[in-house]
Amino acid sequence: MKKNFSAQIFFYYSVIFVIFTATVLVYQYQREKDFRASQLEALLDNTSEITYRFIEQNELFATKNFDQVAEVVNLFPQSNTRITVIDKTGKVLYDSFVDDYQEMENHLHRPEIQKATDHGIGANIRVSATTKQEFYYYAKQYPKYFVRAALVYDVEVKDFLKTSRIFIVFIIGLFLFIGLLLTLVTLRLSGTIKKLKDFALKAGNNELIEYNNEFPDNELGIISSQIITIYNNLKKTKDDLSTEREKLFNHLDALDEAIAFFSEKRKITLSNGRFVQIVNLMSKKEVTSSSKILKLPEFEKLNKFINRETVNPDFGKSDKLPQLVYTVSKNEKYYKIQAIIFADKSFEVVITDVTRLEKRRLLKQQLTSNIAHELKTPLSSIRGYLETILDNWPIPPEKLRYFLEKAFFQSERLTTLINDVSLINNIEDAGELFEMKQVDLKKVCDDIYEYFQSKIEDNNIDFIEDVEPETVINGNESLLFSVFQNLMENAINYGGKGIQIHIRCYHQDDNYYYFSFFNSGSEIPEAHLPRLFERFYRVDKGRSRAKGGTGLGLAIVKNAITLHKGSVSVKNRQKGGVEFLFSLSKE
C-alpha cells in the first residue's frame, strides 16, 4: 500500500507538474517577450517625453526652430536613437537622421502615426522609406504634433527583445530534479514538519532561502518547495522595489525643480537636495525641519490652501485633486510654488526658479511700454504736419516742401526706431541664427571711416585708427559694423566739433581682443554712466530726439558684444571725453 501510494503520488504529481511546467514556460516566454518590448517602449516613451518637454520649454513650435532638438538628441545615451517631429498634417518638422528633412514625404499614414492618432501612442517595426534602415518606431501624440522616437533595429535591439532561455533550462532541470526526489518522498515524510519549521524561522528572519533536496518527495515536500519559491520571489520583488525607490531618489536629485512630499501631519517623507537648497535661499538661514519650512512667509498661502481644502466636506469625493500655483519674489529672485493634495491628505510641493523667465517677462513688458511711448512722438509729429497741410490747403510750395521734409524726417526716425528694436530683439531671441564667419576688424574700422567721412570733415574731427591688419575674429560682420557705427554716431552727435575720436586695439591674449573707443569731447555725468546701456535711456532726452536718436544704440552695442562672448564698460576720461572699453572673443 505504501509503495502504491508513492507510485500514485509520483504519477499524479508528474502529470500535474508537466502540465504546469508547459503552461509556465509558454506563459513566461510570452510574458518575458512582452516585458522586454514594454521596457523598450518605455525607454522610447521617456525619450519622446524629454524631447516634447524640450520643445515646449524652448517654444520651438512657435519659433519653428526645430534644429535645436539636436541638442537634446546628443544627450541620449543610445547613439542610434532617431527623433522625428511631425505636425498634425503629417509634415515632418524635424528628423535627427535626415539633414534635408523638409523634403521628406508626408508621414501621416505611417503605421505608428496612425496608431498614435487613434490611441495616443503607436509602435511598429519596419524599414524606413527614407533611410532604408529597419527601425523600432514609437510615436506619441501631443496637442500640436507627434514626437516619434526610434531605434535602429539592429542585432543589439533584437538581442534585447529575445526572451531569456535560462528560465526554461531552470524549469526543466527543476522538473527532473523533483522527479528524482519523488521516489523518496514517502520515506522522508516524517522529517518534513521539522524542515518546514526551520524554513518558517528563516523566513521570519528575512533570510534568502535556497531550495535543497532535504524535503521528502510528498505533498508536504511540494508545498514546502513552492512556499520557498514564492517567498524568494516576494523577497526579490521587495529588493527590486528598493532598487526602483533608489532610482526615484536619484531622479529627484537630478531635477532642477525642488520637490518634497509631506504626510498628512506635514512631515517631510521624501525630498530632493534641491528643495532644501532653495528653501534655505528663500529664508537666508538654515532651515531643515518640516515645521520650520512650512512656517516661512512664502508658504503662508500654501498653508491656508491646505487648511481650507482638507477640512472641506467634499474633499476626496472628486477625481480631480486640489492644486495650487502661485509665484513669490524673494531676494531679487522669483519662485513658482505648486502644490497638490492627495486623497490621503498628504501633499506634494514643487518649487521652480523662474527668475530668468519672470525678469524676461517684465523686461518685455517694459520694452513694450517704452516702444509705445517712443512711437507716439514721431507719429504725432507726422500727423501734425499732414493735418497742417490739409487744413491750410492750398499752401505755398515752399511751406508745403518744409512740412513734407519735416514729416519725412520723422518717418525716417520711425523707421530707424523699428529697425533698431527688430535688431536688438533678434540678437537676444535668435542670436544663434546670425551667420558667423572670419571678420577682419581692421576692414570694419576702415568702412566706418568711409561711412562717416563727410560728417567727420564737416565737424572738423580728428579720426585716429590704431587697429593692426589681420585682427580677425569669428563673428557677424553686420553686428560688428553696428557696434562701431553706433559708437561713432554717438561721438559725432554728442561729442562736439573739433574733437578727436580714437579707435585702438590695445591688447590681446589667446582668447580675446581688447578695444578702446574714446572721444575728447564733453563728458557724461557720472550718475548716468551705470544706465547708459539700458534701452531707450537718454542722458539728454530733448537733445537726443532732436538729433534723431532712438535710445537703442548703446543697447545694441552691449547685446552685440555679448553675443560675441565679450563685455563692455564706459567711463569718463581724466583728460575729458568718454571712453568705451570692450572685448571681443577670437573664436
Secondary structure by P-SEA (a helix, b strand, c coil): caaaaaaaaaaaaaaaaaaaaaaaaaaaaaaaaaaaaaaaaaaaaaaaaaaaaaaaaaccccccccccaaaaaaacccccbbbbbbccccccccccccccccccccccccaaaaaaaaccbbbbbccccccccccbbbbbbcccbbbbbbccccaaaaaaacccaaaaaaaaaaaaaaaaacccccccccaaaaaaaaaaaaaaacccccccccccccaaaaaaaaaaaaaaaaaaaaaaaaaaaaaaaaaaaaccbbbbbbccccccccccaaaaaaaaaaaccccccaaaaaacccaaaaaaaaaaaaaccccccccccbbbbbccccccbbbbbbbbbcccccbbbbbbcaaaaaaaaaaaaaaaaaaaaaaaaaaaaaaaaaaaaaaaccccaaaaaaaaaaaaaaaaaaaaaaaaaaaaaaaaccccccccccccaaaaaaaaaaaaaaaaaaacccccccccccccccccaaaaaaaaaaaaaaaaacccccbbbbbbbccccccbbbbbbbbcccccccccccccccccccccaaaaaaacccccaaaaaaaaaaaacbbbbbbbbccbbbbbbbccccc
